[in-house]
Amino acid sequence: MQGKNWDDLRFLLAVSRSKTIAGTARYLRVNESTVSRRLANAEDRLRARVFDKTPSGLVLTEAGRALIRHLELADREIEAGEQEISGSNERVAGNVRVTSVPMIVNHVLVSSLTRIVGEHPRLHIELIADSTDLSLMQREADIAVRLARPRSDMRAISQRIGSLKYAVYAAREICADANDPRLPWITYESRMSELPQAGWIAANAPSDAADAPRVFVNDAETILQCLKNGIGKSLVPVALGDRDPDLVRLRTERDLPEREIWLLVHPDLRDLRRIRLTTKWIKTSIRRFLGNTHGAAARESRAGGCRQ
C-alpha cells in the first residue's frame, strides 16, 4: 500500500481491538460512518476481507489475523520510537484492554479508575467484565486478572499478585431478626462446579441437608445481590463482604477456601509505557482492596444467632 493509505491501516488495527464499529469510533473520536468507510477502503485496496460480521461483533478472518500481526508489530515499533525521542515526561497515550471477572472489574478496578484516567487523559482503558478467560494471545485483551493460576495463554507474562480469602455471609437484617435462621445456601450452577467456592459449599451443604442450596447462579456478583436481598447465605471474598454494611460474616469452624489472584500481560506489550502504567495501577488497586478489610470481628459478634 502507498504511504498515503497508512491511516486506513490504523483504523483496521483499532477495529481489531474494539471488535465493533461503535467502539472504534469512540476510541478514535470519529463518527461510525468514517470507521465503516475507512474499513471498506482498506479492504478494497488489499483485495481481501479482513473482518467477518458476527452477532457478537467483527471477527478477524485468517487473512485479517495475518495482517494484524504485522500491524501490531509496526504499532509497537512506532510507539517505541516515539518514546525514545520524546523524553520521560511525555504523557502516556493509547488504548489498553483489561479483562477480569465482573466482581474484580466492578468492585476493584472501577472504584480506582478516576485517578488513572484523570492523570493520563490520553490513556484509554477498556474494562471487559467476563467470567470466561479471554485470550491474550489472540488479542482479545492486553491484560488479564484471573482468580487462578493460568491454564491457558501460557506464553503470557504471569505474576501472582495476591490471595482472595472467602468467608460465609448473609444479610444483616435476617441474622439480627431470626432466632435460629436455617438459611439456605446460594451456590453456583453445575457448569461452574469446578470453582473452589462451589466445591466448598457442595462439601459442607449436601443436597439432603436442611440448608441445602435452592438458588444456583453463574456469577459472584449475582450471589452478592442475592445475599443483600436476604435470599440465603453464601461465600463472598472477605475483602468485599467485610466492607459491606448490609452483610454480616457468619462464624464457622470449617476451613474456608482461598483463591490466588494472577496478573497476565501479553509478552509483546509488556515494555510499552501504557501497559507498564496500567499493570502498576492494577497491582495497587488489588493490594489496596485486599488490605482494606476492617470491622469483621465486630460484625461477627453482633450476629450471634447466625452461627453455622
Residue pairs with C-beta under 8 A, 6 or more apart in sequence:
1 8
1 9
1 45
1 46
5 41
5 42
5 45
7 38
8 38
8 41
8 42
8 45
9 42
9 71
11 24
11 28
11 35
11 38
11 39
11 42
12 38
12 39
12 42
12 50
12 64
12 67
12 68
12 71
13 68
13 71
13 72
13 75
14 24
14 27
14 28
14 35
14 95
15 21
15 24
15 35
15 39
15 51
15 58
16 51
16 60
16 64
16 68
16 71
16 139
17 24
17 27
17 95
17 97
17 126
17 139
18 24
18 26
18 27
18 126
19 56
19 57
19 58
19 59
20 57
20 58
21 32
21 35
21 36
21 39
21 58
22 32
23 126
24 35
25 31
25 32
25 34
25 35
27 95
27 124
28 35
39 50
39 51
42 50
43 49
43 50
46 63
46 67
48 61
48 63
48 64
48 67
49 61
49 63
49 64
50 60
50 61
50 63
50 64
50 67
51 58
51 59
51 60
51 61
51 64
52 58
52 59
52 60
52 61
53 59
60 68
68 139
72 139
72 268
73 268
76 268
76 269
76 272
79 94
79 272
79 273
80 271
80 272
82 90
83 90
83 273
91 120
91 121
91 122
92 120
92 122
92 123
92 273
92 274
92 277
93 120
93 122
93 123
93 274
94 122
94 123
94 124
94 272
94 274
95 124
95 126
95 274
96 123
96 124
96 125
96 126
96 142
96 143
96 274
96 275
96 278
97 126
97 128
97 140
97 141
97 142
97 143
98 109
98 125
98 126
98 127
98 128
98 141
98 142
98 143
98 144
98 145
98 278
98 282
99 127
99 128
99 129
99 130
99 134
99 140
99 141
99 143
99 144
99 145
100 109
100 128
100 129
100 130
100 144
100 145
100 146
101 129
101 130
101 131
101 145
101 146
101 147
101 219
101 220
102 129
102 130
102 131
102 219
102 220
102 221
103 219
103 220
103 221
103 224
103 237
103 240
104 145
104 147
104 286
105 127
105 128
105 129
106 129
106 221
107 240
107 289
108 285
108 286
108 289
109 127
109 145
109 282
109 285
110 127
111 285
112 281
112 284
112 285
112 288
113 125
113 127
115 281
116 123
116 125
116 277
116 278
116 281
117 123
117 125
120 277
123 274
123 277
123 278
125 278
128 134
128 141
131 218
131 219
133 144
133 146
133 152
133 153
134 140
134 141
134 144
135 141
135 152
135 153
136 142
136 143
136 144
136 153
136 156
136 264
136 265
136 266
137 153
137 155
137 156
137 266
139 266
142 265
142 266
142 269
142 275
142 278
143 263
143 264
143 265
143 266
143 275
143 278
143 279
143 282
144 153
144 156
144 263
144 264
145 261
145 262
145 263
145 264
145 282
145 286
146 261
146 262
146 264
147 164
147 259
147 260
147 261
147 262
148 259
148 260
148 262
149 158
149 160
149 260
149 262
150 156
150 158
150 262
150 264
153 264
155 267
156 264
156 265
156 266
156 267
157 264
157 265
157 266
157 267
157 270
158 262
158 263
158 264
158 265
159 262
159 263
160 260
160 261
160 262
160 263
161 261
161 262
161 263
161 282
161 283
161 286
161 287
162 260
162 261
162 286
162 287
162 290
163 258
163 259
163 260
163 261
163 290
164 237
164 239
164 258
164 259
164 260
164 261
164 290
165 237
165 238
165 239
165 256
165 258
166 196
166 197
166 200
166 235
166 236
166 237
166 238
166 256
166 257
166 258
166 259
167 235
167 236
167 238
167 241
167 242
167 249
167 250
167 252
167 256
167 296
168 233
168 234
168 235
168 236
168 249
168 250
168 252
168 256
168 308
169 227
169 233
169 234
169 235
169 236
169 241
169 244
169 247
169 248
169 249
169 250
170 181
170 183
170 227
170 230
170 232
170 233
170 247
170 248
170 250
170 306
171 227
171 228
171 229
171 230
171 246
171 247
171 248
172 245
172 246
172 247
172 248
172 299
172 303
173 230
173 246
174 181
174 183
174 230
175 181
175 248
175 250
175 303
175 305
175 306
176 302
176 303
176 305
178 305
178 306
179 305
180 305
181 305
181 306
182 210
182 211
183 211
183 232
183 233
183 306
184 211
184 212
184 213
184 214
184 215
184 231
184 232
184 233
185 201
185 205
185 211
185 212
185 213
185 214
185 232
185 233
185 234
186 213
186 215
186 216
186 217
186 223
186 226
186 227
186 231
186 232
186 233
186 234
187 197
187 198
187 201
187 202
187 205
187 213
187 215
187 216
187 217
187 234
188 195
188 197
188 198
188 201
188 216
188 217
188 218
188 223
189 216
189 217
189 218
190 216
191 218
192 198
192 218
193 199
193 202
196 257
196 258
196 259
197 220
197 234
197 235
197 257
199 257
200 235
200 256
200 257
201 213
201 234
201 235
204 254
205 211
205 212
205 213
206 212
207 213
211 232
211 233
213 232
214 232
215 226
215 231
215 232
217 223
217 226
220 236
220 237
223 234
223 235
223 236
224 236
224 240
224 244
226 232
226 234
227 233
227 234
227 236
227 247
228 244
228 246
228 247
233 250
235 256
235 257
236 247
238 249
238 293
238 296
239 289
239 290
239 292
239 293
241 247
241 249
242 249
242 293
242 294
242 295
242 296
242 299
243 292
243 293
243 294
243 295
247 299
248 299
248 300
248 302
248 303
248 306
249 296
249 299
249 300
249 303
250 300
250 303
250 306
250 307
250 308
251 300
251 303
251 306
251 307
251 308
252 307
252 308
253 308
254 308
261 286
263 279
263 282
263 283
263 286
265 275
265 279
269 275
270 276
270 279
